[in-house]
């Protein structure tokens, strides 16, 4: 069985973050750089956030330790 396959990628608007909590309970905000439409082997599609926390490396925000949800934080 294959993992989810990326179908399409689009840039995220400024202000979107992956929110989570570390092992000590401190809040973590990781900026979402891209949104990816992914499809499972069962044909189920969903949108996931991608972040670039390390130079030259993009990862799914949902795989970050302590990930809870996506949040938009307005800069106004």
N, C-alpha and C positions, 0 to 999 in steps of 0.2 A: 504494500500500500504506500503510495507516495504522500509526501507532506503537501501542504498547501502550495499552490503554484501562483506566482504573481502574474496577474493578467494585465494590469495597468498601474502606472504610477503618476501622481500629480503633486505639485508643490503644495505644502500646507501654508495657510495664511498665518502671519505673525500672531502670536498670542496663544497658540495651542501647545499644551504640555501634557506629558504623561505624569500622572501623580501617583505617588506611592509612599511607603514608610519603610525605613531601614529596620534592622534588628533591634535597635534601641528605641524605636518609635518616632524618630525624627522624620519630618516630611521631606520628600524628594520631589523635585520638579525637573524633568528632562524635556527640552524643547523638541517638538515634533517638526521635522524638516520636510517630510513627505508623507502622503497618504497612499497606501497601496490597496488595490482591489485584488483579493486573493480568492482562489477557488480550491475547494477540497476535492479529493478523489470521488466523493459522493455528489459533486456538482453544486455544493453549497458555496455561495459567494458571500464575502464580508469585507469590510474595510478595516485595515490595521495601520497604526502609525509607525513610522520609521524615524530613527534618530541617529545622529552622527556624533557620538560622544568621544570617539577616538579618531584621530586624523586618518582619513582614507578608509574608514570602516563604518558601514551602516548596519544597524541592527533593529530588530522589531522591539518596539517599546514594551510590548506585553511580556517579553522575555527578560526584562530588567528585574532584578530581585526586589520584591516588595511592591510590584506594580498593582495598582488598585483600579484606576480609571483614567479617562482623558478629561482634561479641564481646559476651558478657554479663560484666559485672564486678560481683561481689557486694559489697555495702556492709557486710557482716557482719564 
